[in-house]
């Protein structure tokens, strides 16, 4: 992975077990947030012993709303359902 060629804006690669990782260097709807700000709010998952930060659900929803492709519109509806379930379980 140290020699992977990153394409400006987006690069995708696979790790063991067929897990696909998307590396994004900029995202619509999040232009006013720094990487450090997004990282501070990220969810962390442990995959094969490695902690991987994932974009906060609110940031992901904002990005998908700004991108506004048909598949993103469907994602927004499903992500908002997930967010609502999470909020109910926390409250």
DRENPA-3360 file (N, C-alpha, C; in nm, 2 decimals, always signed):
BEGIN
1 = XXXXXXXX = +0.08/-0.12/+0.00/+0.00/+0.00/+0.00/+0.09/+0.13/+0.00 ~ +0.21/+0.11/+0.04/+0.29/+0.23/+0.05/+0.32/+0.29/-0.09 ~ +0.31/+0.20/-0.20/+0.34/+0.25/-0.33/+0.21/+0.27/-0.42 ~ +0.09/+0.27/-0.35/-0.03/+0.29/-0.43/-0.04/+0.43/-0.49 ~ -0.08/+0.44/-0.61/-0.10/+0.57/-0.68/-0.24/+0.63/-0.64 ~ -0.24/+0.74/-0.57/-0.36/+0.80/-0.54/-0.41/+0.90/-0.65 ~ -0.53/+0.88/-0.69/-0.59/+0.97/-0.79/-0.65/+1.09/-0.72 ~ -0.62/+1.21/-0.76/-0.68/+1.32/-0.69/-0.83/+1.31/-0.68;
9 = XXXXXXXX = -0.87/+1.32/-0.55/-1.02/+1.31/-0.52/-1.07/+1.18/-0.48 ~ -1.01/+1.07/-0.53/-1.07/+0.94/-0.50/-0.97/+0.82/-0.54 ~ -0.96/+0.72/-0.46/-0.89/+0.60/-0.49/-0.95/+0.49/-0.41 ~ -0.97/+0.37/-0.47/-1.03/+0.26/-0.41/-0.93/+0.14/-0.42 ~ -0.92/+0.06/-0.31/-0.84/-0.06/-0.32/-0.90/-0.16/-0.22 ~ -0.86/-0.29/-0.24/-0.91/-0.40/-0.16/-0.81/-0.45/-0.06 ~ -0.85/-0.49/+0.06/-0.77/-0.55/+0.15/-0.81/-0.69/+0.17 ~ -0.74/-0.77/+0.25/-0.77/-0.91/+0.28/-0.92/-0.92/+0.31;
17 = XXXXXXXX = -0.97/-1.04/+0.27/-1.11/-1.06/+0.29/-1.21/-0.99/+0.20 ~ -1.15/-0.93/+0.09/-1.24/-0.86/-0.01/-1.30/-0.73/+0.04 ~ -1.25/-0.67/+0.14/-1.30/-0.54/+0.19/-1.25/-0.43/+0.10 ~ -1.34/-0.35/+0.04/-1.30/-0.24/-0.04/-1.29/-0.11/+0.04 ~ -1.19/-0.04/+0.03/-1.17/+0.09/+0.10/-1.17/+0.20/-0.01 ~ -1.24/+0.30/+0.02/-1.24/+0.42/-0.07/-1.16/+0.53/+0.01 ~ -1.06/+0.58/-0.06/-0.98/+0.69/+0.00/-1.03/+0.82/-0.07 ~ -1.09/+0.91/+0.00/-1.14/+1.03/-0.06/-1.06/+1.15/+0.00;
25 = XXXXXXXX = -1.01/+1.24/-0.09/-0.93/+1.35/-0.04/-1.01/+1.48/-0.03 ~ -1.13/+1.48/-0.09/-1.22/+1.60/-0.07/-1.36/+1.55/-0.10 ~ -1.46/+1.62/-0.04/-1.60/+1.57/-0.05/-1.69/+1.69/-0.06 ~ -1.79/+1.69/-0.15/-1.89/+1.79/-0.16/-1.97/+1.80/-0.03 ~ -2.00/+1.92/+0.02/-2.08/+1.94/+0.14/-1.99/+1.95/+0.26 ~ -1.87/+1.91/+0.25/-1.78/+1.92/+0.37/-1.66/+2.01/+0.35 ~ -1.67/+2.10/+0.25/-1.56/+2.18/+0.21/-1.51/+2.27/+0.33 ~ -1.60/+2.30/+0.42/-1.57/+2.39/+0.53/-1.51/+2.32/+0.66;
33 = XXXXXXXX = -1.50/+2.19/+0.64/-1.45/+2.11/+0.75/-1.31/+2.06/+0.72 ~ -1.22/+2.06/+0.82/-1.08/+2.01/+0.79/-1.08/+1.86/+0.82 ~ -0.98/+1.79/+0.77/-0.96/+1.65/+0.80/-0.96/+1.62/+0.95 ~ -0.89/+1.70/+1.02/-0.89/+1.68/+1.17/-1.02/+1.69/+1.23 ~ -1.10/+1.79/+1.19/-1.24/+1.80/+1.24/-1.32/+1.68/+1.21 ~ -1.32/+1.63/+1.09/-1.39/+1.51/+1.05/-1.34/+1.39/+1.13 ~ -1.21/+1.38/+1.14/-1.15/+1.26/+1.21/-1.19/+1.26/+1.36 ~ -1.20/+1.38/+1.42/-1.24/+1.39/+1.56/-1.39/+1.34/+1.58;
41 = XXXXXXXX = -1.47/+1.35/+1.48/-1.61/+1.30/+1.50/-1.63/+1.16/+1.43 ~ -1.53/+1.11/+1.38/-1.54/+0.98/+1.30/-1.58/+0.86/+1.40 ~ -1.65/+0.76/+1.34/-1.67/+0.64/+1.41/-1.55/+0.55/+1.38 ~ -1.51/+0.47/+1.48/-1.39/+0.38/+1.46/-1.44/+0.24/+1.46 ~ -1.40/+0.17/+1.36/-1.42/+0.02/+1.35/-1.29/-0.05/+1.35 ~ -1.28/-0.17/+1.42/-1.16/-0.25/+1.42/-1.18/-0.36/+1.31 ~ -1.10/-0.35/+1.21/-1.10/-0.45/+1.10/-0.96/-0.52/+1.10 ~ -0.97/-0.65/+1.13/-0.85/-0.73/+1.13/-0.74/-0.67/+1.22;
49 = XXXXXXXX = -0.78/-0.62/+1.34/-0.68/-0.56/+1.43/-0.64/-0.42/+1.40 ~ -0.70/-0.36/+1.30/-0.66/-0.22/+1.26/-0.78/-0.13/+1.29 ~ -0.76/-0.02/+1.36/-0.87/+0.07/+1.38/-0.88/+0.16/+1.26 ~ -1.00/+0.16/+1.20/-1.03/+0.24/+1.08/-1.14/+0.34/+1.11 ~ -1.10/+0.47/+1.09/-1.21/+0.58/+1.11/-1.30/+0.58/+0.99 ~ -1.43/+0.60/+1.02/-1.53/+0.62/+0.92/-1.60/+0.75/+0.94 ~ -1.63/+0.81/+0.83/-1.70/+0.94/+0.83/-1.82/+0.94/+0.92 ~ -1.84/+1.04/+1.00/-1.96/+1.05/+1.09/-2.09/+1.05/+1.00;
57 = XXXXXXXX = -2.19/+0.98/+1.04/-2.31/+0.96/+0.96/-2.37/+1.10/+0.92 ~ -2.36/+1.20/+1.00/-2.42/+1.33/+0.96/-2.34/+1.39/+0.84 ~ -2.21/+1.37/+0.84/-2.12/+1.42/+0.73/-2.15/+1.34/+0.61 ~ -2.17/+1.21/+0.62/-2.19/+1.12/+0.51/-2.33/+1.16/+0.44 ~ -2.43/+1.19/+0.53/-2.56/+1.23/+0.47/-2.54/+1.37/+0.40 ~ -2.47/+1.46/+0.46/-2.45/+1.59/+0.39/-2.38/+1.57/+0.26 ~ -2.28/+1.49/+0.25/-2.21/+1.47/+0.13/-2.30/+1.41/+0.02 ~ -2.38/+1.31/+0.06/-2.47/+1.24/-0.03/-2.58/+1.34/-0.08;
65 = XXXXXXXX = -2.63/+1.42/+0.00/-2.73/+1.52/-0.04/-2.67/+1.62/-0.14 ~ -2.54/+1.66/-0.12/-2.48/+1.75/-0.22/-2.45/+1.68/-0.35 ~ -2.41/+1.56/-0.34/-2.37/+1.48/-0.46/-2.50/+1.46/-0.54 ~ -2.61/+1.42/-0.48/-2.74/+1.41/-0.53/-2.76/+1.32/-0.65 ~ -2.68/+1.21/-0.66/-2.70/+1.11/-0.77/-2.82/+1.03/-0.72 ~ -2.89/+0.96/-0.81/-3.00/+0.87/-0.77/-2.97/+0.78/-0.66 ~ -2.85/+0.71/-0.67/-2.81/+0.61/-0.57/-2.78/+0.68/-0.44 ~ -2.73/+0.81/-0.44/-2.71/+0.89/-0.32/-2.84/+0.93/-0.25;
73 = XXXXXXXX = -2.94/+0.96/-0.33/-3.07/+0.99/-0.28/-3.13/+0.87/-0.20 ~ -3.11/+0.75/-0.25/-3.16/+0.63/-0.18/-3.08/+0.61/-0.05 ~ -2.94/+0.63/-0.06/-2.86/+0.62/+0.05/-2.90/+0.72/+0.16 ~ -2.93/+0.84/+0.13/-2.98/+0.94/+0.22/-3.10/+0.89/+0.30 ~ -3.19/+0.84/+0.23/-3.31/+0.79/+0.30/-3.28/+0.68/+0.40 ~ -3.19/+0.59/+0.36/-3.16/+0.48/+0.45/-3.07/+0.52/+0.56 ~ -2.97/+0.62/+0.54/-2.89/+0.67/+0.64/-2.97/+0.75/+0.74 ~ -3.07/+0.82/+0.70/-3.15/+0.90/+0.79/-3.23/+0.80/+0.88;
81 = XXXXXXXX = -3.28/+0.69/+0.83/-3.34/+0.59/+0.91/-3.25/+0.53/+1.02 ~ -3.12/+0.50/+0.98/-3.02/+0.46/+1.07/-3.00/+0.56/+1.18 ~ -2.98/+0.68/+1.14/-2.96/+0.79/+1.24/-3.07/+0.80/+1.34 ~ -3.20/+0.79/+1.29/-3.31/+0.80/+1.37/-3.32/+0.68/+1.47 ~ -3.28/+0.56/+1.43/-3.28/+0.44/+1.52/-3.17/+0.47/+1.62 ~ -3.05/+0.52/+1.58/-2.94/+0.54/+1.68/-2.99/+0.65/+1.78 ~ -3.05/+0.75/+1.74/-3.09/+0.86/+1.83/-3.20/+0.81/+1.93 ~ -3.29/+0.72/+1.89/-3.39/+0.66/+1.98/-3.32/+0.57/+2.08;
89 = XXX = -3.22/+0.49/+2.03/-3.16/+0.40/+2.13/-3.07/+0.47/+2.23 ~ -3.02/+0.59/+2.19/-2.93/+0.67/+2.28/-3.02/+0.75/+2.38 ~ -3.14/+0.79/+2.34/-3.22/+0.88/+2.42/-3.30/+0.81/+2.52;
% end
